[in-house]
Amino acid sequence: MSASGPDMQVIVVGAGLAGLSTALRLSEAGASVLVLEAEAQVGGRARTLDVAGEPVDRGFQSLFTAYPATARMLDDIGLRKRDFVAFDRGAVVHDGTRWSRMGTSPRGTLGFEWFGAGDVARLARLGAEVAGAPVNALLSGDERQLQTIEYLMGMGFSDGAIEGFFRPLFGVVTADRALGSDAGYFRFLMKMLLRGRAVIPVEGHGMIASWAAARVEQLGGEVRCGARVQEIVTEADDRGTAVGVRVDGEVLPAGCVVVATEAPAARALLGDLDRQTARALDLERRGVTTLVYSLSSSFHSGRTIVLNGAPLAPGAGAGAGAGAGESAVRIDLVCQESNLLRPGMGEGARLLATCVHGDAGSPDGGALAAEMERLAGAWNPGFPWARVATLEDVVVHPWAQFAVPPGVRDDLPDAATGLENVFLAGDVTMHPSIEGAVASGERAAKVVAGYLARQPSAGG
């Protein structure tokens, strides 16, 4: 890059996976990078708690080994296969009455009792279609004009397959129990499920952010936590060129700024500076609330997730991620994460109980805890939940994902904004996933590098 000097410093706002991905690629290219994070720890939504000396994620997440941009970043920051533990393929589902084990491949679903005649063949056909298609083709295909539920019904899947397989699983993955996400995004997720494994780093997802931040600093960049950016500062009487950002009343100079925060924070920073991009970030949110438990004895064995496949209670609304105005008191997923983190280490167990909900606010934590105790008795009769379970934390992510019904992804903002030297990264520029965040950082870094290469060198 030809541009250099302190006034050409790149400031990245946000040290989530998108911001760290941007900073990593720019640092590799030789740019001067400063990452500013409002929280005390890097990682954004992918932070990890310390509970009694053991790592526990702040909400259920997993990443797919088939994610292309994510795999590149993991390799470049030094994380290897030994640093990850894979979930068992598929999941266990309780429909309110009985247990079923689902697989994620056509062969793995042969004995799945919810599948009707022809469903296995339909799944095989779907698997073959997505496995052979490039990622970009899946995300940009005509299927993005359909809701996932419409697409599945159009393929002829039975009600049993939809209610017993697709809705419990993808209702959690997309935080949308109504299966209203566009089918292009669904087909992308199916490819990731079929072509790779769902894994967790042995120290929790925060391990990815910590290693990425360390690599940025090894390359000469700086990552500063506890630094909340209050505004983007532009030249006097000019809203088209940023000269820095304001932190605690001090203006930190910058040659360009990359906003890599959640959509509400990005919208606030851009504000009147770029109303068009700010409006494009006015997206419908999907919230996730997670109960973090310590257990003195294990609730379940194995490296699997447990999905709540019971139908919504009458009068509960769409809740649970379906986008209705009500919040549902419902546990959608249970994961004994300690079965994957630091395998063989520590005593007891750490369990995550997750509720996905719409945009009207999170359900009451006490009510969720009572529901988890009720489910524990129904799912594992005789297990002394009240005696062995300690609720350590209630973690609320009001903006865990954004809704992607048909048409939304077509109107998401790009890396460039209406300001000459302000750029945008984050899953809100691509799709709501870890891969969307990491890939957006790669893309933003390329755009920023091109901008810097066009600037005159210092003193030139």
C-alpha positions in Angstrom: 0.0 0.0 0.0 1.3 3.4 -0.8 -0.5 5.4 1.9 1.2 5.6 5.2 1.6 7.8 8.3 -0.5 8.3 11.4 -3.2 10.3 9.5 -3.7 7.2 7.2 -4.4 4.9 10.1 -7.4 2.6 9.6 -9.7 2.5 12.6 -12.0 -0.5 12.8 -14.9 0.1 15.1 -15.9 -3.2 16.8 -13.8 -6.3 17.7 -16.4 -8.9 16.8 -15.5 -11.5 14.2 -16.3 -9.1 11.4 -14.0 -6.4 12.8 -11.2 -8.8 13.6 -11.4 -10.4 10.1 -11.1 -6.9 8.6 -8.2 -6.0 10.8 -6.4 -9.2 10.2 -6.5 -8.9 6.4 -5.5 -5.2 6.5 -2.7 -5.9 8.9 -1.5 -8.7 6.6 -1.4 -6.2 3.7 0.7 -3.8 5.7 -1.9 -1.2 6.8 -1.7 0.6 10.1 -4.7 -0.7 12.0 -6.4 0.3 15.3 -9.4 -1.8 16.5 -11.6 -0.1 19.0 -14.0 -2.3 21.1 -16.6 -0.9 23.5 -16.7 -4.0 25.7 -13.9 -5.2 28.0 -13.3 -8.3 25.8 -13.1 -9.0 22.1 -15.5 -11.3 20.3 -18.8 -9.5 20.2 -21.5 -12.1 20.3 -18.8 -14.8 20.2 -17.4 -14.0 23.7 -16.9 -16.7 26.3 -17.6 -16.6 30.0 -15.5 -18.1 32.8 -17.7 -20.2 35.1 -15.8 -21.7 38.0 -12.6 -21.8 36.0 -14.2 -23.4 33.0 -15.0 -21.7 29.6 -18.7 -21.4 28.7 -20.1 -19.5 25.7 -22.5 -16.7 26.3 -25.0 -18.4 24.1 -25.3 -21.5 22.0 -23.2 -21.2 18.8 -21.4 -23.6 16.5 -19.4 -23.1 13.4 -19.4 -25.3 10.3 -16.0 -26.5 9.1 -17.3 -26.0 5.5 -17.5 -22.2 6.0 -14.9 -21.1 3.4 -13.9 -17.6 4.7 -14.0 -18.8 8.3 -11.7 -21.8 7.5 -9.2 -19.4 5.9 -9.2 -17.2 8.9 -8.8 -20.1 11.4 -5.9 -21.4 9.5 -4.2 -18.0 9.3 -4.5 -17.2 13.0 -3.0 -20.7 13.9 -6.1 -22.6 15.0 -6.0 -26.3 13.9 -8.3 -29.3 13.9 -7.0 -30.3 17.3 -8.4 -27.1 18.7 -12.0 -28.0 17.8 -14.4 -30.7 19.0 -17.2 -31.8 16.7 -20.8 -32.3 17.6 -22.3 -35.7 16.8 -24.0 -35.5 13.4 -27.6 -34.6 13.7 -29.5 -33.9 16.9 -32.0 -35.4 19.4 -35.6 -34.0 19.3 -38.3 -34.3 21.9 -41.8 -33.5 20.5 -43.4 -33.2 23.9 -44.2 -36.9 24.0 -41.3 -39.0 22.7 -37.6 -38.8 21.6 -36.3 -39.0 18.0 -32.8 -38.9 16.7 -32.3 -37.0 13.5 -29.4 -37.3 11.1 -28.3 -34.6 8.7 -27.7 -36.8 5.7 -30.1 -38.9 3.6 -28.6 -42.1 5.0 -28.7 -40.8 8.5 -32.5 -40.1 8.2 -33.5 -43.6 7.0 -34.9 -44.5 10.4 -36.2 -41.1 11.3 -39.8 -41.8 12.2 -41.1 -38.3 11.2 -40.2 -38.9 7.6 -43.0 -40.0 5.3 -42.9 -41.9 2.1 -40.5 -40.1 -0.4 -39.0 -37.7 2.2 -35.6 -39.5 2.2 -35.5 -39.4 -1.6 -36.4 -35.7 -1.5 -33.7 -35.0 1.0 -31.2 -36.9 -1.1 -32.1 -34.8 -4.1 -31.8 -31.6 -2.1 -28.5 -32.7 -0.8 -27.1 -33.5 -4.2 -28.3 -30.1 -5.6 -26.6 -28.0 -2.8 -23.5 -30.1 -2.6 -22.6 -29.5 -6.2 -23.4 -25.8 -6.3 -20.9 -23.0 -5.4 -21.7 -21.0 -2.3 -22.3 -17.8 -4.1 -24.7 -19.5 -6.5 -26.8 -20.9 -3.7 -27.0 -17.5 -1.9 -27.9 -15.6 -5.1 -30.1 -18.2 -6.8 -33.8 -17.7 -7.6 -34.8 -19.6 -4.5 -34.0 -16.5 -2.5 -37.4 -15.2 -3.6 -39.2 -17.9 -1.7 -39.6 -18.5 2.0 -38.0 -21.7 3.3 -41.4 -23.1 4.3 -42.7 -22.4 0.7 -39.6 -24.0 -0.8 -39.9 -27.2 1.3 -43.6 -27.6 0.6 -42.9 -27.0 -3.1 -40.4 -29.9 -3.0 -43.1 -32.1 -1.6 -41.8 -32.7 1.9 -44.4 -34.1 4.2 -45.8 -32.3 7.3 -43.9 -34.8 9.4 -40.6 -33.9 7.8 -41.2 -30.2 8.2 -42.5 -30.3 11.8 -40.2 -33.0 13.1 -37.0 -32.2 11.2 -36.7 -28.8 9.5 -38.6 -26.6 11.9 -36.9 -27.7 15.1 -33.4 -27.6 13.5 -33.6 -24.6 11.2 -35.9 -22.7 13.6 -32.9 -22.5 15.9 -30.2 -22.1 13.3 -32.0 -19.1 11.7 -33.8 -18.0 14.9 -37.0 -18.2 12.9 -39.4 -21.0 13.9 -41.8 -19.9 11.1 -39.1 -20.9 8.5 -39.6 -17.5 6.9 -36.0 -17.0 5.9 -35.3 -17.0 2.2 -34.7 -20.4 0.7 -31.4 -19.3 -0.9 -29.9 -18.8 2.6 -31.5 -22.1 3.7 -29.8 -24.0 0.8 -26.5 -22.4 1.7 -26.9 -23.7 5.3 -27.9 -27.1 4.1 -24.6 -27.3 2.1 -22.6 -26.3 5.2 -24.4 -29.1 7.2 -23.8 -31.7 4.6 -20.2 -30.8 3.6 -18.7 -30.3 7.0 -19.1 -30.7 10.8 -20.5 -28.4 13.4 -17.7 -27.8 15.9 -16.8 -25.7 18.9 -13.3 -24.5 19.9 -12.1 -26.3 23.0 -11.9 -23.0 24.9 -15.2 -21.7 23.6 -15.9 -19.3 20.6 -14.1 -16.5 22.4 -10.9 -18.5 21.5 -11.3 -17.5 17.9 -11.6 -13.8 18.7 -8.7 -13.9 21.2 -6.4 -15.6 18.7 -7.4 -13.3 15.9 -6.8 -10.2 18.0 -3.4 -11.6 19.0 -2.5 -12.2 15.4 -3.5 -8.6 14.5 -1.1 -7.3 17.2 1.7 -9.7 16.0 1.3 -8.0 12.6 1.7 -4.6 14.1 -1.9 -3.6 14.7 -3.5 -2.6 18.0 -6.7 -3.9 19.6 -8.0 -1.6 22.3 -11.0 -2.7 24.5 -13.1 -0.5 26.7 -13.0 2.2 24.0 -16.6 3.1 22.9 -16.7 5.2 19.8 -19.1 8.0 20.2 -19.1 9.5 16.7 -17.4 9.5 13.4 -15.7 12.9 13.0 -15.8 14.5 9.6 -14.0 17.5 8.1 -15.5 20.9 9.0 -18.6 21.6 6.8 -18.0 18.3 5.0 -20.0 15.1 5.8 -18.3 13.1 3.0 -14.8 12.6 4.5 -14.0 11.2 7.9 -10.9 12.5 9.8 -11.2 10.3 12.9 -13.5 9.0 15.6 -14.3 10.4 19.0 -13.6 8.3 22.1 -14.2 9.7 25.6 -14.1 13.2 24.1 -10.8 12.7 22.3 -10.6 12.6 18.5 -8.4 9.7 17.3 -7.2 10.5 13.7 -7.9 8.1 10.9 -7.4 7.9 7.2 -10.4 5.7 7.0 -13.0 4.1 9.3 -14.5 0.7 9.1 -17.8 0.3 11.1 -18.0 -3.4 12.1 -20.7 -3.3 14.8 -24.2 -4.7 15.2 -26.7 -3.0 13.0 -28.2 -0.7 15.7 -24.8 0.7 16.7 -23.7 1.1 13.0 -27.0 2.9 12.3 -26.4 5.3 15.2 -22.8 6.0 14.1 -23.7 6.7 10.5 -26.9 8.6 11.4 -27.2 11.8 9.4 -23.7 11.2 7.8 -25.1 8.6 5.5 -28.9 8.3 5.8 -29.2 5.8 2.9 -26.9 3.3 4.5 -28.4 3.9 7.9 -31.9 3.2 6.6 -30.6 0.0 5.0 -29.5 -1.2 8.4 -33.1 -0.8 9.8 -33.5 -4.6 10.0 -35.9 -6.8 12.0 -34.0 -8.4 14.8 -34.0 -11.9 16.2 -33.2 -12.1 19.9 -31.7 -15.0 21.8 -31.7 -15.5 25.6 -29.5 -18.2 27.1 -29.6 -19.6 30.6 -26.1 -20.7 31.7 -26.1 -23.5 34.3 -23.5 -25.4 36.3 -24.6 -29.0 37.1 -23.0 -31.2 39.8 -24.0 -34.2 37.7 -24.5 -34.6 34.0 -27.9 -34.1 32.4 -27.1 -36.0 29.2 -24.1 -37.6 27.7 -22.7 -37.4 24.2 -21.8 -34.4 22.0 -25.2 -33.7 20.7 -27.8 -30.9 21.0 -31.3 -31.5 22.2 -34.1 -29.7 20.3 -37.5 -28.9 21.6 -39.8 -30.1 18.8 -43.1 -29.6 20.7 -45.6 -27.4 18.9 -46.1 -23.9 20.2 -48.7 -23.8 23.0 -52.1 -22.4 21.9 -52.2 -18.6 22.3 -48.4 -18.3 22.6 -48.1 -16.4 19.3 -45.4 -17.0 16.8 -42.8 -16.1 19.4 -39.7 -18.2 19.3 -38.1 -16.4 16.5 -41.1 -16.3 14.2 -41.2 -12.5 14.3 -44.5 -12.0 16.2 -44.7 -9.2 18.7 -44.8 -11.6 21.7 -41.8 -13.2 23.5 -42.2 -16.9 24.0 -41.4 -18.6 27.4 -39.9 -21.6 25.6 -36.6 -23.4 25.7 -35.7 -24.3 22.1 -32.3 -25.9 22.5 -30.3 -27.5 25.3 -26.6 -28.2 24.9 -24.3 -29.6 27.6 -21.4 -27.6 26.3 -18.9 -29.0 28.8 -19.1 -32.3 26.8 -17.1 -30.5 24.1 -15.1 -27.8 25.8 -11.8 -29.0 27.3 -12.7 -32.6 26.9 -11.9 -34.7 30.0 -11.2 -31.7 32.2 -13.0 -30.4 35.2 -15.9 -31.7 37.2 -19.6 -31.5 36.8 -21.1 -30.0 33.6 -22.0 -26.7 32.0 -25.3 -26.5 30.2 -26.8 -23.9 27.9 -30.6 -23.6 27.6 -31.5 -21.3 24.8 -34.7 -19.4 23.8 -34.9 -17.7 20.4 -37.5 -14.9 20.2 -38.8 -12.1 18.1 -38.1 -8.4 18.4 -40.4 -7.4 21.2 -37.9 -8.1 24.0 -36.6 -11.1 25.8 -38.8 -13.3 28.0 -38.5 -13.2 31.8 -35.4 -15.1 33.0 -37.2 -16.5 36.0 -40.0 -17.8 33.8 -37.4 -19.4 31.4 -35.7 -21.0 34.4 -39.0 -22.5 35.6 -39.7 -23.8 32.1 -36.2 -25.4 31.9 -36.9 -27.2 35.2 -40.2 -28.4 33.9 -38.6 -29.7 30.7 -35.8 -31.4 32.6 -38.5 -33.4 34.5 -40.3 -34.2 31.3 -37.3 -35.1 29.3 -35.3 -36.9 32.0 -37.8 -38.2 34.6 -36.1 -38.7 38.0 -33.2 -36.3 37.3 -32.9 -34.1 40.4 -32.7 -30.8 38.5 -33.5 -28.5 41.4 -30.8 -30.1 43.5 -28.0 -30.3 41.0 -28.5 -27.3 38.7 -27.2 -23.8 39.6 -28.2 -20.9 37.3 -25.0 -19.0 36.8 -26.1 -16.3 34.3 -28.9 -15.2 32.0 -27.4 -13.8 28.8 -29.6 -11.7 26.5 -28.6 -11.0 23.0 -31.3 -8.6 21.8 -29.6 -8.6 18.3 -28.5 -12.2 17.9 -29.4 -12.3 14.2 -31.5 -10.3 11.8 -34.4 -11.7 9.8 -33.9 -12.5 6.2 -37.2 -13.1 4.6 -37.3 -13.0 0.8 -35.9 -9.7 -0.6 -34.0 -8.5 2.5 -30.6 -9.8 1.5 -31.0 -8.1 -1.9 -31.2 -4.7 -0.2 -28.4 -5.1 2.4 -25.7 -2.4 2.2 -22.3 -3.1 0.7 -18.8 -2.5 2.1 -18.8 1.0 0.6 -20.9 3.7 2.2 -22.0 7.2 1.1 -18.9 8.6 2.7 -15.6 8.6 0.8 -13.5 6.9 3.4 -16.0 5.1 5.7 -16.7 1.5 5.1 -18.9 -1.2 6.5 -18.3 -4.8 7.7 -20.5 -7.3 9.5 -22.9 -10.0 8.8 -25.5 -7.3 8.2 -23.8 -6.8 4.8 -24.1 -10.4 3.8 -26.1 -13.0 5.8 -26.6 -13.7 9.5 -23.9 -16.2 10.4 -20.4 -16.5 11.6 -19.4 -17.0 7.9 -21.3 -13.9 7.0 -19.3 -11.9 9.5 -15.9 -13.2 8.6 -16.5 -13.0 4.8 -17.7 -9.5 5.2 -14.4 -8.6 6.9 -12.5 -10.0 4.0 -14.5 -8.1 1.5 -14.3 -4.8 3.5 -10.5 -5.2 3.8 -10.2 -5.5 0.0 -12.3 -2.4 -0.6 -10.3 -0.4 2.0 -7.0 -1.6 0.6 -8.1 -0.4 -2.8 -9.0 3.0 -1.3 -5.6 3.3 0.5 -3.7 2.3 -2.7 -5.2 5.3 -4.5 -4.1 7.8 -1.8 -0.8 9.8 -2.2 2.0 8.5 0.0 3.0 10.4 3.1 4.9 13.5 2.1 4.3 12.8 -1.6 
